[in-house]
Amino acid sequence: MLPNFIIVGAPKSGTTSLYHYLTEHPQVYMSNPKEVNYFSKYEIEAQGLYYNDFKAKDLPGYKKLFAGVTDQKAIGEGSVSYLFYPGVPAKIKSVIPYVKIIILLRNPVDRAFSHYLMDYRLGLVNLSFSDIVYRNGSHKKIHLYYQQYIELGFYYEQVKRYLDLFSKEQVKIYLQEDLREDTERVISDLYNFLGIDNYFMPDIKRAYNAFSIPKNRLISVLYKSYFVRKSVGAAFPDAVKRIVKNILFERGKKPTINDDDKKYLCRLYWEDIKKLESIIYRNLSHWYGNVKNVYAGKIVK
């Protein structure tokens, strides 16, 4: 059994919420876990990225992730690494030519900082966001950090690759703010796209992957250990893990990006956003705002 739809990204754009919303629908079967990374396995391994925890290393293993399918109409997975790597869309099409593609996009400046905060909390990065933005210093992984937080936000080419390879009927693109502010409409539209009953509405009040901070330093140190996180993840079901997380973490005041970094990134992304508008037929001026007022010449990426 193979999936007939895939959520391909972008990271920190609402894909986790969408995954859980779809999981609740009785006509949907989602892989467990969400992040499979099967089609991007070789790219991730080649870069030595810090989340190379693959749930399927070959096609038989990938098919096993969907062995529990019974009478569900929509069968899916969600790996946010699939959007960035150039060769992934062709790999997907060669194996599942009929698959439907779901893309979620977020203001790239907000996405970059949100992704950084998540990885900083996980202990995956120990540089300041500003150092990564301007590529200051000689840290051996700074090029990977820059890729993960900055380059992933250049959506135009990433989206275009899917639009070039798959028919327009196979690709659905949403903005993160649409999912956040008009959830029911987006969910209903997505159900129609997937060909399942739209009478069902999931619990859209629950926040998934929301920002939180450890309640004390010991919890922070333990949480930054990949071994600890993986052991806890394997030992407890999702419901128990949510309870434990609520006990050990709290909603703190979310840090904000400083104005200089924000202005710089607005200038950096401006041309790419303008090109993206032309292929997704959306006005994205709220992403770059008054960038023309701060535009100070071409920035070399």
KOLVEX-470703 format. One record per residue (C-alpha): residue number from 1; residue in three letters; x, y, z. Coordinates in steps of 0.001 Angstrom, whole numbers. Each point is the difference from the previous one (the first is absolute). Example, Ala and Ser with C-alpha at 12.3 -4.5 7.8 and 13.67 -1.06 7.14 Angstrom:
% residues 2
(1; "ALA"; (12300; -4500; 7800))
(2; "SER"; (1370; 3440; -660))
END
This chain:
% residues 301
(1; "MET"; (0; 0; 0))
(2; "LEU"; (1228; 3473; -900))
(3; "PRO"; (-1356; 3415; 1003))
(4; "ASN"; (-2241; 1932; -2362))
(5; "PHE"; (914; 3369; 1512))
(6; "ILE"; (3075; 1545; 1621))
(7; "ILE"; (444; 3165; 2061))
(8; "VAL"; (3393; 1223; -1215))
(9; "GLY"; (606; 3121; 2132))
(10; "ALA"; (1174; 2662; 665))
(11; "PRO"; (1293; -561; 3562))
(12; "LYS"; (-1647; 2062; 2764))
(13; "SER"; (-2905; 888; -2275))
(14; "GLY"; (-2808; -1958; 1627))
(15; "THR"; (763; -3473; -1339))
(16; "THR"; (-154; -1611; 3459))
(17; "SER"; (-3438; 1472; 680))
(18; "LEU"; (-1209; -1107; -3418))
(19; "TYR"; (1357; -3494; 594))
(20; "HIS"; (-1932; -328; 3251))
(21; "TYR"; (-3188; 1465; -1463))
(22; "LEU"; (107; -2539; -2810))
(23; "THR"; (805; -2853; 2379))
(24; "GLU"; (-3330; 572; 1739))
(25; "HIS"; (-2055; -500; -3172))
(26; "PRO"; (-1412; -3576; -208))
(27; "GLN"; (687; -161; -3744))
(28; "VAL"; (3677; 961; 344))
(29; "TYR"; (3008; -2157; 852))
(30; "MET"; (3186; 1870; 910))
(31; "SER"; (3416; -1569; 472))
(32; "ASN"; (1251; -211; 3565))
(33; "PRO"; (2293; 1826; 497))
(34; "LYS"; (-734; 3034; -2136))
(35; "GLU"; (3580; 647; -1162))
(36; "VAL"; (1084; -2923; -2161))
(37; "ASN"; (2656; 1646; -2208))
(38; "TYR"; (99; -2990; -2335))
(39; "PHE"; (338; 1962; -3245))
(40; "SER"; (2593; 2380; 1480))
(41; "LYS"; (2047; -2642; 1804))
(42; "TYR"; (3092; 202; -2184))
(43; "GLU"; (114; 3791; 8))
(44; "ILE"; (-293; 139; 3793))
(45; "GLU"; (2671; -2665; 479))
(46; "ALA"; (2355; 1714; -2463))
(47; "GLN"; (-231; 3240; 1977))
(48; "GLY"; (336; -1665; 3379))
(49; "LEU"; (-3047; 1819; 1254))
(50; "TYR"; (-922; -297; 3634))
(51; "TYR"; (-3453; -1571; -466))
(52; "ASN"; (989; -3063; -2027))
(53; "ASP"; (-2391; -2296; 1842))
(54; "PHE"; (-1509; -1901; -2908))
(55; "LYS"; (-3140; -2060; 404))
(56; "ALA"; (323; -1667; -3413))
(57; "LYS"; (3302; -755; -1704))
(58; "ASP"; (-1353; -1819; -3052))
(59; "LEU"; (-3249; -348; -1934))
(60; "PRO"; (-1224; -3126; 1832))
(61; "GLY"; (596; 1818; 3299))
(62; "TYR"; (-1860; 3024; -1311))
(63; "LYS"; (-2973; -2134; -984))
(64; "LYS"; (-69; -1576; 3474))
(65; "LEU"; (-806; 3419; 1462))
(66; "PHE"; (-3402; -300; -1665))
(67; "ALA"; (-611; -3694; 704))
(68; "GLY"; (-2769; 905; 2454))
(69; "VAL"; (-2234; 1523; -2668))
(70; "THR"; (-3465; -1543; -91))
(71; "ASP"; (-2770; 1907; -1752))
(72; "GLN"; (1444; 3525; 201))
(73; "LYS"; (-223; 2010; -3207))
(74; "ALA"; (2819; 2455; 667))
(75; "ILE"; (3401; -1424; 943))
(76; "GLY"; (2776; 2418; 797))
(77; "GLU"; (3234; 1016; 1632))
(78; "GLY"; (1668; 3332; 735))
(79; "SER"; (3734; 591; -380))
(80; "VAL"; (993; 3666; -78))
(81; "SER"; (3437; -808; -1444))
(82; "TYR"; (-1648; -863; -3344))
(83; "LEU"; (-524; 3623; -1008))
(84; "PHE"; (3596; 1211; 67))
(85; "TYR"; (2075; -2626; -1797))
(86; "PRO"; (-107; 370; -3805))
(87; "GLY"; (-33; -3710; -836))
(88; "VAL"; (-2827; -1033; 2308))
(89; "PRO"; (-3038; 895; -2172))
(90; "ALA"; (1268; -2210; -2835))
(91; "LYS"; (629; -2867; 2438))
(92; "ILE"; (-3531; 281; 1331))
(93; "LYS"; (-1490; 71; -3497))
(94; "SER"; (2002; -3018; -1128))
(95; "VAL"; (-1432; -2090; 2854))
(96; "ILE"; (-3475; 1540; 442))
(97; "PRO"; (-880; 1922; -3193))
(98; "TYR"; (-3637; 452; 1047))
(99; "VAL"; (772; 1418; 3462))
(100; "LYS"; (-1504; 3289; 1180))
(101; "ILE"; (2383; 2594; 1423))
(102; "ILE"; (-824; 2373; 2861))
(103; "ILE"; (2265; 2998; 582))
(104; "LEU"; (-244; 2409; 2922))
(105; "LEU"; (1954; 3244; -98))
(106; "ARG"; (691; 2608; 2640))
(107; "ASN"; (1481; 3477; -24))
(108; "PRO"; (3656; -1032; -485))
(109; "VAL"; (1317; 2451; 2607))
(110; "ASP"; (-2365; -1326; 2673))
(111; "ARG"; (644; -3556; -1130))
(112; "ALA"; (3771; 419; 276))
(113; "PHE"; (-93; 1326; 3558))
(114; "SER"; (-2612; -2538; 1134))
(115; "HIS"; (2097; -2853; -1389))
(116; "TYR"; (3069; 1382; 1768))
(117; "LEU"; (-1834; 259; 3340))
(118; "MET"; (-1177; -3609; -276))
(119; "ASP"; (3474; -1338; -757))
(120; "TYR"; (1580; 2182; 2692))
(121; "ARG"; (-2390; -1441; 2566))
(122; "LEU"; (883; -3508; -1227))
(123; "GLY"; (3695; 708; 404))
(124; "LEU"; (667; -397; -3731))
(125; "VAL"; (1529; 3452; -396))
(126; "ASN"; (2009; 2158; 2400))
(127; "LEU"; (699; 3083; -2118))
(128; "SER"; (-1987; 3214; 126))
(129; "PHE"; (-2578; 544; -2723))
(130; "SER"; (1852; 3126; -1136))
(131; "ASP"; (3264; -1905; -414))
(132; "ILE"; (-1793; -2484; -2251))
(133; "VAL"; (-1805; 2666; -2019))
(134; "TYR"; (3259; 1812; -796))
(135; "ARG"; (2105; -3185; 43))
(136; "ASN"; (2361; 1374; 2614))
(137; "GLY"; (2759; -2173; 1389))
(138; "SER"; (1485; -3298; -1093))
(139; "HIS"; (-2319; -2540; 1614))
(140; "LYS"; (290; -3270; -1918))
(141; "LYS"; (-3777; -274; -446))
(142; "ILE"; (-826; 3602; -758))
(143; "HIS"; (-746; -832; -3651))
(144; "LEU"; (-2557; -2595; 1134))
(145; "TYR"; (-1558; 2416; 2460))
(146; "TYR"; (-247; 2624; -2726))
(147; "GLN"; (-1656; -2538; -2273))
(148; "GLN"; (-2514; -1126; 2605))
(149; "TYR"; (-1076; 3440; 1189))
(150; "ILE"; (612; 2302; -2959))
(151; "GLU"; (251; -1910; -3283))
(152; "LEU"; (-3112; -2068; 692))
(153; "GLY"; (-1948; 3262; -249))
(154; "PHE"; (764; 549; -3686))
(155; "TYR"; (-3206; -1677; -1082))
(156; "TYR"; (-276; 927; -3679))
(157; "GLU"; (2230; -2711; -1472))
(158; "GLN"; (-1148; -2547; 2567))
(159; "VAL"; (-3665; 459; -849))
(160; "LYS"; (651; 327; -3735))
(161; "ARG"; (1627; -3441; -111))
(162; "TYR"; (-3238; -1608; 1180))
(163; "LEU"; (-2177; 2108; -2278))
(164; "ASP"; (2201; -912; -2973))
(165; "LEU"; (-110; -3752; 681))
(166; "PHE"; (-3547; -543; 1243))
(167; "SER"; (-3274; 1151; -1507))
(168; "LYS"; (-1782; 2948; 1589))
(169; "GLU"; (-2708; -2418; 1184))
(170; "GLN"; (2626; -1842; 2050))
(171; "VAL"; (1466; 2947; 1915))
(172; "LYS"; (-1700; 2034; 2725))
(173; "ILE"; (1749; 2974; 1606))
(174; "TYR"; (-1065; 1692; 3235))
(175; "LEU"; (1484; 2781; 2074))
(176; "GLN"; (596; -538; 3694))
(177; "GLU"; (-2070; 3068; 850))
(178; "ASP"; (-2957; -1466; -1919))
(179; "LEU"; (171; -3156; 2086))
(180; "ARG"; (300; 2025; 3204))
(181; "GLU"; (-2649; 2637; -657))
(182; "ASP"; (-2551; -1897; -2116))
(183; "THR"; (591; -3580; 1054))
(184; "GLU"; (-3429; -1403; -784))
(185; "ARG"; (24; 1321; -3561))
(186; "VAL"; (3478; -1385; -669))
(187; "ILE"; (-870; -3384; 1497))
(188; "SER"; (-3211; -229; -2033))
(189; "ASP"; (1849; 953; -3184))
(190; "LEU"; (2680; -2575; 735))
(191; "TYR"; (-2598; -2721; 532))
(192; "ASN"; (-1422; 779; -3431))
(193; "PHE"; (3497; -138; -1477))
(194; "LEU"; (560; -3436; 1534))
(195; "GLY"; (-3442; -1279; -1012))
(196; "ILE"; (-1256; -733; 3509))
(197; "ASP"; (-3159; 1023; 1846))
(198; "ASN"; (144; 3599; 1223))
(199; "TYR"; (-2692; -402; 2657))
(200; "PHE"; (2680; -870; 2571))
(201; "MET"; (1824; 2762; 1866))
(202; "PRO"; (2996; -843; 2215))
(203; "ASP"; (857; 1614; 3315))
(204; "ILE"; (1475; 3233; -1342))
(205; "LYS"; (312; 1614; 3442))
(206; "ARG"; (2998; -2070; 994))
(207; "ALA"; (3368; 1614; -756))
(208; "TYR"; (2672; -2267; -1462))
(209; "ASN"; (3734; 702; 21))
(210; "ALA"; (-603; 3304; 1818))
(211; "PHE"; (2888; 1841; 1629))
(212; "SER"; (717; -1013; 3585))
(213; "ILE"; (2961; 63; 2353))
(214; "PRO"; (1295; -2452; 2652))
(215; "LYS"; (-1085; 831; 3539))
(216; "ASN"; (3548; -260; 1357))
(217; "ARG"; (3609; -412; -1108))
(218; "LEU"; (159; -3750; 680))
(219; "ILE"; (-2945; -636; -2314))
(220; "SER"; (1660; 2196; -2602))
(221; "VAL"; (3256; -1979; 157))
(222; "LEU"; (-1792; -3363; -172))
(223; "TYR"; (-2244; 1107; -2853))
(224; "LYS"; (2995; 1016; -2099))
(225; "SER"; (1227; -3603; 96))
(226; "TYR"; (-1049; -1817; -3189))
(227; "PHE"; (347; -3333; 1831))
(228; "VAL"; (-2426; 1105; 2729))
(229; "ARG"; (-2550; 1347; -2494))
(230; "LYS"; (183; -3134; -2119))
(231; "SER"; (-301; -2307; 3030))
(232; "VAL"; (-3042; 1859; 1331))
(233; "GLY"; (-1537; 72; -3469))
(234; "ALA"; (355; -3755; -374))
(235; "ALA"; (-1189; -849; 3515))
(236; "PHE"; (-3263; 1940; 199))
(237; "PRO"; (-3070; 452; -2203))
(238; "ASP"; (-806; 3465; -1363))
(239; "ALA"; (-2691; 713; 2603))
(240; "VAL"; (2424; -671; 2878))
(241; "LYS"; (2736; 2054; -1676))
(242; "ARG"; (-2369; 2976; -232))
(243; "ILE"; (-767; -260; 3723))
(244; "VAL"; (3700; -224; 895))
(245; "LYS"; (794; 2981; -2210))
(246; "ASN"; (-2724; 2063; 1666))
(247; "ILE"; (1493; -833; 3387))
(248; "LEU"; (3609; 754; -914))
(249; "PHE"; (-495; 2938; -2351))
(250; "GLU"; (-1867; 3267; 132))
(251; "ARG"; (-1059; 2636; -2468))
(252; "GLY"; (2578; 2715; 416))
(253; "LYS"; (317; 3337; -1687))
(254; "LYS"; (1216; -784; -3491))
(255; "PRO"; (3211; 1823; -973))
(256; "THR"; (-285; 2374; -2925))
(257; "ILE"; (2358; 613; -2885))
(258; "ASN"; (1912; 3279; 237))
(259; "ASP"; (-866; 2786; -2427))
(260; "ASP"; (3331; 12; -1842))
(261; "ASP"; (-141; -3724; -733))
(262; "LYS"; (-3624; 303; -1090))
(263; "LYS"; (714; 2860; -2404))
(264; "TYR"; (2981; -1819; -1443))
(265; "LEU"; (-2006; -3164; -605))
(266; "CYS"; (-2896; 1934; -1512))
(267; "ARG"; (2402; 1429; -2539))
(268; "LEU"; (1566; -3407; -542))
(269; "TYR"; (-3314; -1739; -733))
(270; "TRP"; (-1765; 2815; -1844))
(271; "GLU"; (795; -1005; -3594))
(272; "ASP"; (-728; -3670; 673))
(273; "ILE"; (-3380; 838; 1553))
(274; "LYS"; (-912; 2120; -3017))
(275; "LYS"; (739; -2939; -2305))
(276; "LEU"; (-1922; -2361; 2255))
(277; "GLU"; (-3081; 2235; -295))
(278; "SER"; (-4; -526; -3758))
(279; "ILE"; (-234; -3797; 193))
(280; "ILE"; (-2366; -473; 2941))
(281; "TYR"; (-2234; 2945; -961))
(282; "ARG"; (-32; 1488; 3487))
(283; "ASN"; (745; 3522; 1167))
(284; "LEU"; (2797; -372; 2536))
(285; "SER"; (650; 3684; 654))
(286; "HIS"; (-732; -589; 3696))
(287; "TRP"; (3165; -2137; 77))
(288; "TYR"; (2366; 2698; -1169))
(289; "GLY"; (-2002; 3009; 1216))
(290; "ASN"; (1919; 3236; -386))
(291; "VAL"; (3127; -1686; -1275))
(292; "LYS"; (349; 2607; -2754))
(293; "ASN"; (543; 2589; 2706))
(294; "VAL"; (2946; -1908; 1405))
(295; "TYR"; (1336; -1473; -3220))
(296; "ALA"; (3618; 1046; -273))
(297; "GLY"; (1281; -1798; -3065))
(298; "LYS"; (489; -3585; -1026))
(299; "ILE"; (1025; -2470; 2659))
(300; "VAL"; (2190; -2888; -1049))
(301; "LYS"; (-1289; -3305; 1321))
END
